[in-house]
Amino acid sequence: MIRRRLDLAIPGWHDHPVTRRSDMYGGLSPEQVPAYTPTELANYLQLPRGTVIAWTLGTTYRVKDGTRRQFKPVIQVADRKARRLSFENLVEVHVLSSLRRQHRVKLDAVRTAVLFLRKHFGTEHPLADQEMLTDGTDIFVGRYGRLTNASREGQEAMREMVARYLTRIERTKQGKSIRLYPVTRTAVAVDEAPKLVAIDPRYRFGQPFLLGAGVETRVVAGRHKAGDSVKELAEDLGVSEAAIEEALRYELRAA
């Protein structure tokens, strides 16, 4: 069998000239390409589809008197008309989900905090920007905390959680978010969860894949469902059985 393998551990591979070419993407860089539907993004990040739609495209909701109101999106999507999201949008939702998973997020306050960051940093996607690794986190959490009257302890907890989720984002030397390690387990701390499954817009058309094998996790799950054992898959793909199990765990949760 001919194995399709990717060597993903070559020093400096992020900045190879080939990875910087944007002509094949219509002038866009890989992380800007509108490649995902809201449903796909929700599955990859294991979030409710309705939450992703509300954050990225907006939605309507009914109030007590029966009238409907419009909820404006928090994130500016790559292609609103086609309802398609980019890897950059995926990273932004990943960061916002750090608040949603642990706190009762007030979306109006989140939107206001994100607007403040856009103005402060001069970027349309501040949550996917390099600055979020430094003072951006403090500014975002502080702004959100004041808007919601969160206690100092509450703000510290939010800041710590956002920081942990940021460790799962890999960036180029230019500070662009280029790889995300989605959370595959909830029973362990976010920053301690394995980084065996990755999403990278330059590989596998931005689909989740298994590191070291270069194979999409859905393919691993499909072969396992068809009868291949964990041991057989590990031997065939040249990875550990633990890596195969992680891919299966991820696909099971995403499903």
C-alpha positions as CSV (number, residue, x, y, z in Angstrom):
1,M,0.0,0.0,0.0
2,I,1.3,3.5,-0.9
3,R,1.0,5.7,2.2
4,R,0.3,9.3,1.8
5,R,2.4,10.9,4.6
6,L,3.2,14.4,5.6
7,D,6.3,15.3,7.4
8,L,4.9,17.9,9.8
9,A,8.0,18.2,12.0
10,I,10.4,20.0,9.6
11,P,11.8,23.1,11.3
12,G,10.7,26.2,9.4
13,W,8.0,24.5,7.4
14,H,5.6,27.2,8.4
15,D,7.4,29.8,6.4
16,H,8.4,27.9,3.3
17,P,7.8,30.0,0.2
18,V,5.2,27.5,-1.1
19,T,3.0,27.9,2.0
20,R,3.0,31.7,1.5
21,R,1.7,31.6,-2.1
22,S,-1.9,32.9,-2.3
23,D,-2.5,32.7,-6.0
24,M,-4.3,29.4,-5.7
25,Y,-6.7,31.0,-3.2
26,G,-7.7,34.0,-5.4
27,G,-5.3,36.4,-3.7
28,L,-6.2,35.3,-0.2
29,S,-3.9,33.6,2.3
30,P,-5.0,30.1,3.4
31,E,-6.4,31.2,6.7
32,Q,-8.7,33.7,5.0
33,V,-10.3,31.3,2.5
34,P,-14.1,30.7,3.2
35,A,-13.8,27.0,3.5
36,Y,-16.3,25.9,6.2
37,T,-20.1,25.9,6.8
38,P,-21.3,26.9,10.3
39,T,-22.3,23.2,10.8
40,E,-18.8,22.0,9.9
41,L,-17.2,24.5,12.2
42,A,-19.5,23.6,15.0
43,N,-18.7,19.9,14.6
44,Y,-14.9,20.6,14.6
45,L,-15.1,22.7,17.7
46,Q,-17.8,20.5,19.3
47,L,-20.1,23.5,19.9
48,P,-23.9,23.8,19.4
49,R,-24.6,24.8,15.8
50,G,-27.0,27.5,17.0
51,T,-24.2,29.2,19.0
52,V,-21.8,29.2,16.0
53,I,-24.5,30.7,13.8
54,A,-25.4,33.4,16.3
55,W,-21.8,34.4,16.8
56,T,-20.9,34.4,13.1
57,L,-24.0,35.2,11.1
58,G,-26.4,36.5,13.6
59,T,-29.9,35.3,14.3
60,T,-33.4,36.3,15.4
61,Y,-35.0,35.5,18.7
62,R,-38.4,35.9,20.3
63,V,-39.0,38.0,23.4
64,K,-41.8,37.7,26.0
65,D,-44.3,39.8,24.1
66,G,-44.0,37.5,21.1
67,T,-42.1,39.9,18.9
68,R,-38.8,38.9,17.2
69,R,-35.6,40.8,17.6
70,Q,-32.3,40.6,15.7
71,F,-29.1,39.4,17.3
72,K,-26.1,40.8,15.5
73,P,-23.1,38.6,14.9
74,V,-20.0,38.9,17.0
75,I,-17.5,37.8,14.3
76,Q,-17.0,39.1,10.8
77,V,-17.1,36.1,8.5
78,A,-15.1,35.5,5.4
79,D,-18.2,35.2,3.1
80,R,-21.4,36.3,4.7
81,K,-23.4,36.0,1.4
82,A,-22.5,32.4,0.9
83,R,-22.5,31.7,4.7
84,R,-19.0,30.4,4.6
85,L,-16.4,30.7,7.3
86,S,-12.6,30.8,7.2
87,F,-9.9,29.2,9.4
88,E,-9.5,32.7,10.9
89,N,-13.1,32.6,11.9
90,L,-12.7,29.1,13.3
91,V,-9.9,30.4,15.6
92,E,-12.1,33.3,16.7
93,V,-14.9,31.0,17.7
94,H,-12.4,28.7,19.4
95,V,-11.3,31.6,21.6
96,L,-14.9,32.7,22.4
97,S,-15.8,29.2,23.2
98,S,-13.3,29.3,26.1
99,L,-15.8,31.7,27.8
100,R,-18.9,29.8,26.8
101,R,-17.7,26.4,28.1
102,Q,-16.9,27.7,31.6
103,H,-19.0,30.8,32.1
104,R,-22.5,32.1,31.2
105,V,-21.4,34.3,28.3
106,K,-23.4,37.5,27.8
107,L,-23.2,37.8,24.1
108,D,-24.0,41.5,23.9
109,A,-21.0,42.1,26.2
110,V,-18.8,39.8,24.2
111,R,-19.7,41.7,21.0
112,T,-18.9,45.1,22.6
113,A,-15.6,43.7,23.9
114,V,-14.7,42.4,20.5
115,L,-15.6,45.8,18.9
116,F,-13.3,47.5,21.4
117,L,-10.4,45.1,20.5
118,R,-11.0,45.8,16.8
119,K,-10.6,49.5,17.4
120,H,-7.7,49.1,19.8
121,F,-5.7,46.8,17.5
122,G,-6.9,48.0,14.2
123,T,-7.8,44.5,12.9
124,E,-11.1,42.9,11.9
125,H,-10.1,39.6,13.6
126,P,-8.5,40.6,16.9
127,L,-9.3,37.2,18.6
128,A,-7.2,35.5,15.9
129,D,-4.4,38.1,16.1
130,Q,-1.0,37.7,17.6
131,E,-1.7,40.5,20.1
132,M,-4.2,38.2,21.9
133,L,-1.2,36.3,23.2
134,T,0.0,39.4,25.1
135,D,-2.1,42.3,26.3
136,G,-5.1,41.4,24.2
137,T,-6.3,38.8,26.6
138,D,-6.2,41.2,29.5
139,I,-8.0,43.9,27.5
140,F,-10.7,41.6,26.3
141,V,-11.4,39.9,29.7
142,G,-11.2,43.3,31.5
143,R,-13.6,44.9,29.1
144,Y,-16.0,41.9,29.2
145,G,-15.8,41.8,33.0
146,R,-16.6,45.4,33.5
147,L,-19.6,45.2,31.1
148,T,-21.0,42.2,33.1
149,N,-20.0,43.4,36.6
150,A,-17.9,40.3,36.9
151,S,-15.9,40.1,40.2
152,R,-12.1,40.3,40.2
153,E,-12.0,36.5,40.9
154,G,-14.3,35.9,38.0
155,Q,-12.2,37.9,35.7
156,E,-9.1,36.1,36.7
157,A,-10.8,32.8,36.0
158,M,-11.9,33.9,32.6
159,R,-8.4,35.3,31.8
160,E,-6.9,31.9,32.8
161,M,-9.3,30.0,30.7
162,V,-8.8,32.1,27.6
163,A,-5.0,31.8,28.0
164,R,-5.3,28.0,28.1
165,Y,-7.3,28.0,24.9
166,L,-4.7,30.2,23.3
167,T,-2.0,27.6,23.9
168,R,-3.8,25.4,21.3
169,I,-3.2,27.9,18.5
170,E,0.0,27.7,16.5
171,R,1.2,30.8,14.7
172,T,3.7,31.7,11.9
173,K,6.6,34.0,12.6
174,Q,4.5,36.8,11.3
175,G,1.9,36.2,14.0
176,K,-0.8,34.7,11.8
177,S,-2.9,31.8,13.3
178,I,-2.2,28.9,11.1
179,R,-2.9,25.7,13.1
180,L,-5.4,24.8,15.7
181,Y,-5.4,21.8,18.0
182,P,-9.1,21.2,18.8
183,V,-10.0,20.1,22.3
184,T,-10.5,16.3,22.1
185,R,-11.2,15.7,25.8
186,T,-13.1,17.5,28.4
187,A,-12.0,15.3,31.3
188,V,-8.6,16.9,31.5
189,A,-7.3,20.5,31.6
190,V,-7.4,22.2,28.2
191,D,-3.7,22.9,28.2
192,E,-2.9,19.3,29.2
193,A,-5.1,17.7,26.5
194,P,-3.2,15.8,23.7
195,K,-2.3,17.7,20.6
196,L,-2.6,14.8,18.1
197,V,-5.4,16.1,16.0
198,A,-4.9,19.4,14.1
199,I,-6.8,21.7,11.8
200,D,-4.5,23.6,9.3
201,P,-5.9,25.4,6.2
202,R,-2.8,24.4,4.3
203,Y,-3.3,20.7,4.7
204,R,-6.2,18.4,3.8
205,F,-8.3,21.4,2.7
206,G,-8.6,22.5,6.3
207,Q,-10.1,19.2,7.5
208,P,-9.1,17.8,10.9
209,F,-6.2,15.3,10.4
210,L,-4.0,13.1,12.5
211,L,-0.5,14.5,13.1
212,G,2.3,12.2,12.0
213,A,0.1,10.4,9.5
214,G,-1.4,13.3,7.5
215,V,-4.7,11.4,7.3
216,E,-8.0,13.0,8.0
217,T,-9.6,11.8,11.2
218,R,-12.8,11.0,9.4
219,V,-10.8,8.6,7.2
220,V,-9.4,6.9,10.3
221,A,-12.8,6.6,11.8
222,G,-14.2,5.2,8.5
223,R,-11.6,2.5,8.3
224,H,-12.1,1.6,11.9
225,K,-15.8,1.3,11.3
226,A,-15.2,-0.8,8.3
227,G,-13.2,-3.3,10.4
228,D,-9.6,-2.2,10.8
229,S,-8.5,-2.5,14.4
230,V,-6.6,0.2,16.3
231,K,-3.5,-1.8,16.1
232,E,-3.8,-2.3,12.3
233,L,-4.4,1.3,11.7
234,A,-1.4,2.3,13.9
235,E,0.9,0.0,12.0
236,D,-0.4,1.0,8.6
237,L,-0.2,4.8,9.3
238,G,3.0,4.7,11.2
239,V,1.7,6.3,14.4
240,S,1.0,5.1,18.0
241,E,-2.2,3.3,19.0
242,A,-2.8,6.2,21.3
243,A,-2.8,8.6,18.4
244,I,-5.4,6.4,16.6
245,E,-7.6,6.3,19.7
246,E,-7.4,10.1,19.9
247,A,-8.6,10.5,16.3
248,L,-11.4,8.1,17.0
249,R,-12.3,9.8,20.2
250,Y,-12.4,13.2,18.4
251,E,-14.6,11.9,15.5
252,L,-17.0,10.2,18.0
253,R,-17.4,13.5,19.9
254,A,-17.8,15.5,16.7
255,A,-20.4,13.1,15.4
